[in-house]
Amino acid sequence: MQRAYMDHAAATPVRPEVLEAMLPFFVERFGNPSAVYDLGSEIKAVMEEQRGQVARLIGARSDEIIFTSSGAEANNLAIKGLALATFLKRGKHLIVSAIEHHSVLNSARFLEKFFDFEVTFLPVDRYGRVDPERLKQALTPATVMVSIGHGSNEIGTVQAIPDLVAVCRAAGVPFHTDAVATVGQAPVDVNELGVDLLTISGPALGAPKGIGALYFRNKLRLVPQLNGGIQENGRRGGTENIPGIVGLGRAAELAWQELDEKAVYLAKLRDLLIAGVRKNMPEVLFTGHPEKRLPGHASFCFEGIEGEALIFLLSSQGIYANTGSACASKALKTSPVLGAIGVKPEVAQGSLVFTLSRANREEEVHHVLKHLPPAVEKLRSFSPVWRKKMAAGAGA
């Protein structure tokens, strides 16, 4: 049976080149980078080399990169770390968009619950974009930071980050963006974006799970969220995950080499998939911005069905996709992202998200387009909601 794995936002395989680079650091080159003898200093040098590779990918300096265990940890460090470092001087107001990743939303809620912060959850338009004017109106003298994601893994929309940063820069408010969905998929330069903090996830680049990074503009104060020793210049305690760091560095190097070609290739597959769905299937809502979106992302809502049932039916044909955010799809609730862009709950229940990688091929897209329409039709035939709608349409 042909297989089409298109859920790379949830998990993606470690690239062979990355695994090869990592292997010696499990057994042969096992030193602790904090050790003062040569086995440690050699590993320290390797770690700093990888820091440079990650920095180059986003146009940063090496000393502006902190290694973390994940994108989620990087988001926690950015939001809690900056807010707790600056609230005594600025105030206790935080702004995040309504469609952020759970690690951003729940970090904000943590500050709200335990430290009495006021949090503004900024609305988005029907494409999932934040209006700079609305952001400007939400800022107050007590605002300590703003966090708005660069790209959405659920609806594919890419934000106009430079425009949003300009609003914050005029008010002297630091800006963080979760760029897990965009780094390595499309060109990202922290200087062009103008951001003060930016989150990276290793798995999104083909590195292993358990590694991520946070870019922070030099001299920005952060309160550590993992207290320990002097690792990461005192900003993140705990012995560094050297194999993971080597994997992230190698993945960042490959991403930098392949970026332009990869973005064009993914956009071609994405557009083929979207065009095929639109041509062959009725009553389909295409979610996210039609143009300002991730190159390898296609997302839809199919009225009259349950997305999870569709996922199971497609998997029987070797097709693997998702119903939304990998961190929320098992919650059995209507997606807050789809709700924020105005999708009705009965339509949002039928969401389906495809996230592509360089490993996908055109024949896999055709495989999806062959099996997706009959799967949706089959599920709709069981749906009393769909039958009622069809009967109403026939009566009209």
N, C-alpha and C positions, 0 to 999 in steps of 0.2 A: 504494500500500500504506500502510495506517495505521501510524503509528510511535508507540512508547511508550518513551521514554527514562527509565529508572528506576535510574540508576547515578550519582546526584548526589554520593555520597560520594567517587567517583573523580574526577569532573570535572563542572563545571557551567558553563553559559555565562555570560559577563559580562553583567550587566544593561544594557540600553540607556542608562538614566539614569546608570549608572556610567561607561560608555564615553564618553558625552557630556561628563561632568565631567572626564575624564582628558585628552581630546584636546588642549586648549590647552597642556598642560604637556609635550608632546613637541616642539613647534616654537616657539610664540609666547612662552610663559612658561618658559624653559629655564634660568633662573638657578640657581646653586649656593647653597643656603641658608646655607653657611658664609661666603660672600663678604660683605664689610663694606659694599659700596655698595648702592644702592637696589634693583637687580635681585635681589640676594641676600636682602636683608631682607624684601622682599615675599614671596618664596618661603618664607622662614623663617616668616613669619606664617601663610601658607596651611598649612604643615605642622603648625604648632601648633594650628590650627583643626581639622584632621583628627584630631589626637591627642585633642582634646576630644570629638569625635564617637564615637571608639572607646571612650573612657573612660565616656561617658554610657551606652553600651549595656550595660555590665557594672557600673555603679554605682561606678566608680573615679574617681580624680583624674587630671588630665591628666599630671602629673609622675610617675605610676605606670605609664606605658605606654612600652614600648620597641618601635620598629618593627624587624622582622626580614624575612628573605627568604621565610619560610614557617613553618608550624606546626612542622615538623621542626626548623628552626633554633631556634625559640623553646624547644622541649623540650630541645635540647642546651644552650642557654644557661642554662635554669633548673636542670637537673640537674648538669651539669659546673660551671657557674658558681658555684652555691651551695655544692656539695660542696667544691670546691677553695678557696673563700673561707673556709670554716669548719672544715675538718678538723683544723687544727693546734690549735684550741681544744677541739673536741668529740670527734673520733675519726674512724673510717673505716668506719662502718656505714651502709648505705643500704637502704631498703625500697621496693619497687615491687610492684604486683600482677602476677600471672602472665598477665594478658590485656592488657597495655599495648601501645600502638603501638610498632612497631619502633624509632622514634627515641628512645623512652624506654628500652626494653629494652637497646638497643645502647649508649646512653649509659652506662647502669649497668654493662654488661659492659666498656666502655672503662675506666671507673674501676677495675673489678675487676682487669683485666689489666695496666694500666700504672701504677696507683697503689696497688695492694694493698688496695683496699676490699673489705669483706665485703658481699655483696648478698643480701638475703632476698627471694625471689620469692614473694610471699604468695598462697596458694591462694584460690580463689573457690568459691562454692556452685554448684549446678546451673543457676542463673540468671545466674551471672557476677558476683555481688555479694560484696564483702568483708565479713566479720564484724568489727565493731568490737572485740569481745573478742579475736579472733585477732590483730588489729593491735596491741592493747595488750600481748599476750604477746610479740610479736616485737620490741617496742621495747627498746633497751638504752641505757645511759649514753653509748655511743659513736655512737648514731644521729644523723646530721647532717641528714637530711631523709627525707620520705616522698613518693612520687609515685603517685597513684592517679587514673586518668582519670575524668572526670565522666560521659561516655557512651561506649558502644562502637559504632563504626561497623560492626562485624561481626555482633553479636547484638542490638544495640539497647538493651541494659540501661543504665539510669541509676543511678549509685551514690548512696547516702545520704551525700553528702559532709559535711554538717554534723556527723553523728554520728562520722564518722572524724576530722574536724578536731578535735572536742572531745577525743578521746583524745590526739591529738598536742599540743594546746594545754596539757593538764594536765601533759604531760611536757616542755614547752618545746621541741618539735621542729617545725621549719618544714614546711609542707605545700604541695605543688604538685599541680595538677590539669590534665591535658590536656583542654581544653573545646572542641576543634575540632568535635566532633560536636554540641555543644549550643548554643554561642553563635549566636544568630540563628535557632535552631530552637525554642527554649523559653526561658522567662525565666531569666536568669543574673545574679546580683548577688553580687559578691565579698564584700560585707559580710555578706550572709545566709549564704553558704557558709562564710565565715571563713578562706578560703585565703590563703596568703602569696604564691603565684605561680599564674598561670593562662595557658594557651596559647590563642591565637586564630589561625585560618587565614583569609586573604582569600578564596580560592576558595569556601570553604564558605558565604560570605555573598553570592556573586555578584560579587566583586571578581576581578581577574585573578590568574593564577598568578604566583608570584614575590613575594608580599607576605604578611606575617603580623605578629603582635604578641605581646609578652609583658607581662602585668600582673605587677608585683612590688610588694609592700607597701613603702611608703616607708622608707628608711634600711636596707633589706636589702642586704647586700654580695653582689656578683656579680663573678666573674673573667671578663673579656671572652673570648669564644671567637673573635672576629675582631679582631685587633689592628690598630690604625690611629690615626686622629686622635681628636678630641674629640667626634665625632658621638655622639648619644644619651647625652650627659653622660658620655662615656668608656666606656660599657658595650658599644658595638658600633661598631667602626670601619668606614669606607667611606662614600663619598658616598651620601646617602639616595636611594632610588628614589621620586622625587617623584610621577611619574604613578601608580605603584602605591599610594603613600600616599594620594593624592587619591581613587583608586578605592576603597580600603579605608574611608576616611572617609565617602564618599558611600554605600557599601553598608551601613555601620554605621548611618548616619542613616535609611536606608530600613527596615532591619531593626527599629530601635527604633520606628518609626511603625507597622509592620505586624505586630509580634510576636504579640500576643494572637490576632488574627484568623487569622494564618498557622498557629499551632499547632493551633487548632481545625479548620481546613480540612485540614491534613495528617493529623491523627488520624482524621478521617472517611474519607479515602481509604485509609489504612492498615488500618483496621478492616474496610472493605469487601473489601479484598484478602485479608486473613487469613481472614475468614469464608468467602469463596468457595473458597479453597484447602482449608480444613478440610472443607467440605461436599462437595466434588466429587472429592477425591483420597484414596485409601487409603495407609496406611503413610507418613505424613508427620510428621516431627518439627518442631515449632515451637520455635525457639531464642530464648533470652533471656527476660527477665522478662515475664510476661503483662500486667502493668499499669505497672510502673515502667520505661517504655521511651521511646525517642525518638518524637515524634509522626509522623514520616514514615518509619518504618523497619519492614520486615517481613522476617524471615529464616526459612528452612526447611532441612531436610535430607531428601532423597528417597532412601530406601534402594534399593540395587540399580543405581544409575547413577553416572556421573561428572559432576560439576558442570560441567566445561569443555565436555563434549559437549553438555550441556543449553544452555549459554550460546550455543554456535554454532548450535544448532537454533532457539533462540528468535530469534536475530538475523536469521535468514532470514525471519522473520515481522515484522521491524521492532521487536522487543522487546529492550531492552538492560538487562541486570542484571549482577550479578557473583557470584563464588563466595566472596567474603570480603573481607578487607582489600585495597585496591588496591595496597598496598606488598608484598603477599605472594602474590597470586593466581597469579603466574607461576612460583612456586618449585616447583610440582608436588609439594608435601608436604602431609601432613595438617595442617589448620589448628591451630596451638598454642592458639588461643582455644577452639575446639571441644573439643580434647583436655582443656583445663583445666576445662571444665564437664562432663566425663564422657561426651562423645559417642564412641561406638565408631568406630574408623578407617574401617570399611567403610560406616558411615552418614555420617560426616563428609565422605567423598569426594563425596557428592551434595548439597553445600550450595549454596544459592541465596539471594542477598541483594538486596532491593529498597530503594533509598533515594530518596524522593520529594522534590519541590520544589513551590513554589507554581505552577510552570508546568504541572504535571501535571493531567489532567482525569479525571473519572469514567469517561468513555468509554474512556480508555486502560486503566483498571483492568479494564473488561469485556473489552477486547481481550486482555489478559494471561490472564484467566480462560477465555477461549475457546480459546487456543492452548497454554497450559501443560499441561493434563491430557493431551491427545494426544501432546505432545512427550515427557512423562515415560513414558507408556505405550509409545511407540515404542522408546525407549531401553531400557526394561525388557525388551521382547520380545527384544532382542539379548543380554541379560545372563544368562550361565550361573548366576551367583549368585542372581539373582532367580527364574529358572526352577526352580532347586534348592529355594529356599525355598517357592515355590508348590506344588511337587510334595510337599514334606514336609507342608505344610498340608493338602493334599487327602488325603494318606495318613492323617493324624490323624483 
